[in-house]
């Protein structure tokens, strides 16, 4: 039976020895850079000016710090490439998320990597419709992933499935989401690299083959996307780590950057 983790991130960090996790942080960072390069090669993207002064914040590597870069373009509503933490003291949280524009209904891309000093990874396709009501959408984007998802669950049964204590976060996961905590061994780093690279390649293929959304349906889809992105960013229990490191006001700004609350460039299709 797959073990399960049902604990808050801050509690796991506080209960762990203080160790320097810079090595794993740099491995995770390099992986996200590789994945972002694939996405950059596919889309025309522009850095939103609202995040330019967040390129580096805090006092890394001597203390807590981070970086947030957000991008938009004709076919991407909001892409976030970010990290937050204090690697020399045992914690780092890294994100690469891509929220597509309303011209297609391809699921959004969500990737998050943590080290506290255990490793953790999240990989998902965020649906843009109600899956139970839209069987064709499920069959197109989720049914083909089931065999691989089950194979990973069986072959890596020693990994600990991460169950958020927040019901809202649990309901945000798709049926083929990966959300595991694990030792940061080469075997597990390789697993995460393999899964994320394969999924980004597949996701880009979905984008290339996607049918267009009729013009009259795009405004409603864009509004739903924004509401989902804002809710996930604002309700993330891990935001407490931002408050711990930087205070409430700065954390509020960082959260707004994650969903585009201060964006200056127009959303695609508006």
One Martini backbone bead per residue (centre of mass of N, CA, C, O) as a GRO file, in nm:
protein
  270
    1UNK     BB    1   0.096   0.036   0.022
    2UNK     BB    2   0.069   0.362  -0.008
    3UNK     BB    3   0.188   0.608   0.142
    4UNK     BB    4   0.103   0.895   0.365
    5UNK     BB    5   0.075   1.255   0.363
    6UNK     BB    6  -0.076   1.459   0.650
    7UNK     BB    7   0.088   1.753   0.632
    8UNK     BB    8   0.233   2.034   0.694
    9UNK     BB    9   0.492   2.199   0.573
   10UNK     BB   10   0.583   2.353   0.832
   11UNK     BB   11   0.594   2.099   1.011
   12UNK     BB   12   0.807   1.939   0.853
   13UNK     BB   13   1.025   2.153   0.878
   14UNK     BB   14   1.032   2.180   1.195
   15UNK     BB   15   1.091   1.852   1.228
   16UNK     BB   16   1.352   1.907   1.085
   17UNK     BB   17   1.657   1.930   1.010
   18UNK     BB   18   1.907   2.162   0.964
   19UNK     BB   19   1.977   2.185   0.617
   20UNK     BB   20   2.151   2.192   0.324
   21UNK     BB   21   1.960   2.222  -0.004
   22UNK     BB   22   2.109   2.340  -0.255
   23UNK     BB   23   2.155   2.102  -0.442
   24UNK     BB   24   1.855   2.037  -0.497
   25UNK     BB   25   1.765   2.316  -0.581
   26UNK     BB   26   1.949   2.323  -0.840
   27UNK     BB   27   1.821   2.081  -0.974
   28UNK     BB   28   1.533   2.193  -0.991
   29UNK     BB   29   1.604   2.452  -1.141
   30UNK     BB   30   1.722   2.316  -1.395
   31UNK     BB   31   1.466   2.167  -1.475
   32UNK     BB   32   1.283   2.417  -1.516
   33UNK     BB   33   1.463   2.543  -1.733
   34UNK     BB   34   1.424   2.318  -1.941
   35UNK     BB   35   1.115   2.338  -1.963
   36UNK     BB   36   1.098   2.638  -2.037
   37UNK     BB   37   1.253   2.617  -2.305
   38UNK     BB   38   1.031   2.460  -2.452
   39UNK     BB   39   0.813   2.681  -2.422
   40UNK     BB   40   0.968   2.920  -2.550
   41UNK     BB   41   0.987   2.773  -2.837
   42UNK     BB   42   0.661   2.786  -2.887
   43UNK     BB   43   0.626   3.078  -2.764
   44UNK     BB   44   0.515   3.406  -2.738
   45UNK     BB   45   0.689   3.603  -2.491
   46UNK     BB   46   0.625   3.841  -2.217
   47UNK     BB   47   0.725   4.032  -1.972
   48UNK     BB   48   0.581   4.142  -1.700
   49UNK     BB   49   0.633   4.439  -1.533
   50UNK     BB   50   0.523   4.349  -1.242
   51UNK     BB   51   0.800   4.140  -1.212
   52UNK     BB   52   1.081   4.281  -1.237
   53UNK     BB   53   1.130   4.341  -0.912
   54UNK     BB   54   1.118   3.999  -0.870
   55UNK     BB   55   1.378   3.862  -0.964
   56UNK     BB   56   1.489   3.966  -0.674
   57UNK     BB   57   1.439   3.867  -0.334
   58UNK     BB   58   1.573   3.942  -0.058
   59UNK     BB   59   1.879   3.731   0.069
   60UNK     BB   60   2.029   3.568  -0.145
   61UNK     BB   61   2.196   3.304   0.026
   62UNK     BB   62   2.186   3.432   0.333
   63UNK     BB   63   1.868   3.419   0.292
   64UNK     BB   64   1.571   3.476   0.231
   65UNK     BB   65   1.412   3.411  -0.098
   66UNK     BB   66   1.357   3.504  -0.457
   67UNK     BB   67   1.146   3.447  -0.763
   68UNK     BB   68   0.948   3.632  -1.018
   69UNK     BB   69   0.820   3.529  -1.342
   70UNK     BB   70   0.601   3.682  -1.578
   71UNK     BB   71   0.398   3.577  -1.863
   72UNK     BB   72   0.289   3.672  -2.197
   73UNK     BB   73   0.056   3.619  -2.483
   74UNK     BB   74  -0.136   3.522  -2.745
   75UNK     BB   75  -0.155   3.203  -2.593
   76UNK     BB   76  -0.071   3.323  -2.305
   77UNK     BB   77  -0.180   3.438  -2.012
   78UNK     BB   78   0.004   3.280  -1.767
   79UNK     BB   79   0.344   3.265  -1.670
   80UNK     BB   80   0.530   3.089  -1.409
   81UNK     BB   81   0.863   3.158  -1.267
   82UNK     BB   82   0.961   3.017  -0.948
   83UNK     BB   83   1.092   3.107  -0.612
   84UNK     BB   84   1.106   2.995  -0.257
   85UNK     BB   85   1.335   3.054   0.026
   86UNK     BB   86   1.602   2.861   0.233
   87UNK     BB   87   1.830   2.643   0.149
   88UNK     BB   88   2.044   2.659   0.389
   89UNK     BB   89   1.767   2.589   0.588
   90UNK     BB   90   1.570   2.358   0.423
   91UNK     BB   91   1.410   2.547   0.187
   92UNK     BB   92   1.211   2.495  -0.124
   93UNK     BB   93   1.000   2.664  -0.381
   94UNK     BB   94   0.890   2.557  -0.708
   95UNK     BB   95   0.769   2.705  -1.028
   96UNK     BB   96   0.566   2.589  -1.324
   97UNK     BB   97   0.321   2.778  -1.500
   98UNK     BB   98   0.049   2.734  -1.752
   99UNK     BB   99  -0.186   2.968  -1.885
  100UNK     BB  100  -0.407   2.964  -2.115
  101UNK     BB  101  -0.583   3.070  -2.354
  102UNK     BB  102  -0.923   3.087  -2.504
  103UNK     BB  103  -0.866   2.935  -2.790
  104UNK     BB  104  -0.832   2.686  -2.598
  105UNK     BB  105  -0.885   2.367  -2.387
  106UNK     BB  106  -0.632   2.304  -2.279
  107UNK     BB  107  -0.473   2.218  -2.029
  108UNK     BB  108  -0.309   2.321  -1.780
  109UNK     BB  109   0.017   2.379  -1.638
  110UNK     BB  110   0.157   2.193  -1.348
  111UNK     BB  111   0.454   2.279  -1.149
  112UNK     BB  112   0.610   2.143  -0.844
  113UNK     BB  113   0.896   2.199  -0.620
  114UNK     BB  114   1.043   2.047  -0.329
  115UNK     BB  115   1.239   2.123  -0.020
  116UNK     BB  116   1.255   2.015   0.361
  117UNK     BB  117   1.454   1.795   0.274
  118UNK     BB  118   1.260   1.665   0.132
  119UNK     BB  119   1.095   1.563  -0.137
  120UNK     BB  120   0.877   1.719  -0.396
  121UNK     BB  121   0.592   1.663  -0.628
  122UNK     BB  122   0.408   1.836  -0.895
  123UNK     BB  123   0.178   1.708  -1.155
  124UNK     BB  124  -0.045   1.874  -1.397
  125UNK     BB  125  -0.377   1.888  -1.551
  126UNK     BB  126  -0.584   2.157  -1.579
  127UNK     BB  127  -0.901   2.174  -1.608
  128UNK     BB  128  -1.166   2.339  -1.840
  129UNK     BB  129  -1.373   2.137  -1.712
  130UNK     BB  130  -1.621   1.910  -1.635
  131UNK     BB  131  -1.541   1.587  -1.632
  132UNK     BB  132  -1.812   1.437  -1.570
  133UNK     BB  133  -1.965   1.602  -1.811
  134UNK     BB  134  -1.688   1.560  -2.003
  135UNK     BB  135  -1.593   1.282  -2.157
  136UNK     BB  136  -1.423   1.374  -2.401
  137UNK     BB  137  -1.209   1.526  -2.241
  138UNK     BB  138  -1.113   1.290  -2.074
  139UNK     BB  139  -1.035   1.105  -2.317
  140UNK     BB  140  -0.817   1.302  -2.435
  141UNK     BB  141  -0.636   1.388  -2.146
  142UNK     BB  142  -0.663   1.129  -1.925
  143UNK     BB  143  -0.692   0.834  -2.012
  144UNK     BB  144  -0.394   0.805  -2.143
  145UNK     BB  145  -0.257   0.839  -1.832
  146UNK     BB  146  -0.336   0.598  -1.645
  147UNK     BB  147  -0.118   0.380  -1.681
  148UNK     BB  148   0.122   0.549  -1.583
  149UNK     BB  149   0.010   0.629  -1.307
  150UNK     BB  150  -0.015   0.334  -1.203
  151UNK     BB  151   0.277   0.248  -1.246
  152UNK     BB  152   0.404   0.445  -1.047
  153UNK     BB  153   0.243   0.354  -0.800
  154UNK     BB  154   0.359   0.059  -0.809
  155UNK     BB  155   0.681   0.104  -0.847
  156UNK     BB  156   0.649   0.357  -0.613
  157UNK     BB  157   0.522   0.259  -0.325
  158UNK     BB  158   0.729   0.416  -0.124
  159UNK     BB  159   0.597   0.657  -0.178
  160UNK     BB  160   0.441   0.963  -0.067
  161UNK     BB  161   0.136   1.062  -0.055
  162UNK     BB  162   0.004   1.391  -0.090
  163UNK     BB  163  -0.226   1.521   0.153
  164UNK     BB  164  -0.406   1.776   0.189
  165UNK     BB  165  -0.568   1.960   0.448
  166UNK     BB  166  -0.699   2.105   0.204
  167UNK     BB  167  -0.982   2.066   0.030
  168UNK     BB  168  -0.937   2.259  -0.209
  169UNK     BB  169  -0.672   2.129  -0.304
  170UNK     BB  170  -0.777   1.845  -0.352
  171UNK     BB  171  -0.995   1.939  -0.574
  172UNK     BB  172  -0.765   2.046  -0.785
  173UNK     BB  173  -0.710   1.763  -0.864
  174UNK     BB  174  -0.654   1.540  -1.085
  175UNK     BB  175  -0.662   1.201  -1.174
  176UNK     BB  176  -0.334   1.252  -1.293
  177UNK     BB  177  -0.190   1.339  -1.051
  178UNK     BB  178   0.113   1.439  -0.899
  179UNK     BB  179   0.180   1.384  -0.525
  180UNK     BB  180   0.498   1.364  -0.385
  181UNK     BB  181   0.701   1.228  -0.139
  182UNK     BB  182   1.074   1.214  -0.103
  183UNK     BB  183   1.369   1.117  -0.158
  184UNK     BB  184   1.682   1.273  -0.283
  185UNK     BB  185   1.747   1.069  -0.507
  186UNK     BB  186   1.847   0.983  -0.815
  187UNK     BB  187   1.599   0.813  -0.881
  188UNK     BB  188   1.386   1.043  -0.816
  189UNK     BB  189   1.496   1.263  -0.994
  190UNK     BB  190   1.460   1.101  -1.257
  191UNK     BB  191   1.158   1.065  -1.240
  192UNK     BB  192   1.080   1.364  -1.249
  193UNK     BB  193   1.219   1.428  -1.514
  194UNK     BB  194   1.068   1.226  -1.691
  195UNK     BB  195   0.774   1.320  -1.636
  196UNK     BB  196   0.800   1.623  -1.710
  197UNK     BB  197   0.909   1.601  -1.995
  198UNK     BB  198   0.685   1.422  -2.111
  199UNK     BB  199   0.451   1.617  -2.047
  200UNK     BB  200   0.540   1.867  -2.199
  201UNK     BB  201   0.549   1.732  -2.475
  202UNK     BB  202   0.250   1.648  -2.474
  203UNK     BB  203   0.124   1.927  -2.425
  204UNK     BB  204   0.234   2.056  -2.686
  205UNK     BB  205   0.075   1.862  -2.865
  206UNK     BB  206  -0.202   1.951  -2.779
  207UNK     BB  207  -0.175   2.239  -2.878
  208UNK     BB  208  -0.128   2.174  -3.183
  209UNK     BB  209  -0.420   1.991  -3.197
  210UNK     BB  210  -0.622   2.200  -3.115
  211UNK     BB  211  -0.918   2.316  -3.109
  212UNK     BB  212  -1.113   2.582  -3.150
  213UNK     BB  213  -1.265   2.836  -2.988
  214UNK     BB  214  -1.530   2.998  -2.995
  215UNK     BB  215  -1.573   3.328  -2.960
  216UNK     BB  216  -1.840   3.315  -2.772
  217UNK     BB  217  -1.664   3.131  -2.538
  218UNK     BB  218  -1.408   3.292  -2.427
  219UNK     BB  219  -1.493   3.472  -2.189
  220UNK     BB  220  -1.585   3.247  -1.998
  221UNK     BB  221  -1.317   3.093  -1.992
  222UNK     BB  222  -1.138   3.325  -1.885
  223UNK     BB  223  -1.292   3.363  -1.618
  224UNK     BB  224  -1.246   3.080  -1.508
  225UNK     BB  225  -0.939   3.077  -1.511
  226UNK     BB  226  -0.895   3.316  -1.317
  227UNK     BB  227  -1.047   3.202  -1.074
  228UNK     BB  228  -0.873   2.951  -1.041
  229UNK     BB  229  -0.597   3.086  -1.010
  230UNK     BB  230  -0.663   3.262  -0.766
  231UNK     BB  231  -0.758   3.045  -0.567
  232UNK     BB  232  -0.500   2.876  -0.560
  233UNK     BB  233  -0.309   3.102  -0.467
  234UNK     BB  234  -0.471   3.203  -0.206
  235UNK     BB  235  -0.519   2.888  -0.081
  236UNK     BB  236  -0.233   2.821  -0.026
  237UNK     BB  237  -0.079   2.687   0.250
  238UNK     BB  238   0.227   2.776   0.170
  239UNK     BB  239   0.203   3.088   0.230
  240UNK     BB  240   0.316   3.081   0.520
  241UNK     BB  241   0.617   3.097   0.431
  242UNK     BB  242   0.611   3.387   0.334
  243UNK     BB  243   0.533   3.512   0.602
  244UNK     BB  244   0.774   3.412   0.763
  245UNK     BB  245   0.993   3.560   0.577
  246UNK     BB  246   0.819   3.856   0.467
  247UNK     BB  247   0.535   3.883   0.529
  248UNK     BB  248   0.220   3.984   0.437
  249UNK     BB  249   0.258   4.202   0.217
  250UNK     BB  250   0.459   4.050   0.037
  251UNK     BB  251   0.292   3.795   0.002
  252UNK     BB  252   0.055   3.929  -0.140
  253UNK     BB  253   0.222   4.009  -0.388
  254UNK     BB  254   0.317   3.727  -0.471
  255UNK     BB  255   0.034   3.613  -0.516
  256UNK     BB  256  -0.049   3.813  -0.736
  257UNK     BB  257   0.171   3.718  -0.933
  258UNK     BB  258   0.056   3.426  -0.973
  259UNK     BB  259  -0.237   3.551  -1.099
  260UNK     BB  260  -0.229   3.874  -1.198
  261UNK     BB  261  -0.317   4.130  -1.015
  262UNK     BB  262  -0.070   4.339  -1.148
  263UNK     BB  263  -0.104   4.347  -1.430
  264UNK     BB  264  -0.028   4.522  -1.757
  265UNK     BB  265  -0.096   4.320  -1.957
  266UNK     BB  266  -0.294   4.187  -2.168
  267UNK     BB  267  -0.518   3.962  -2.227
  268UNK     BB  268  -0.588   3.718  -2.420
  269UNK     BB  269  -0.881   3.806  -2.605
  270UNK     BB  270  -0.943   4.125  -2.493
   0.00000   0.00000   0.00000
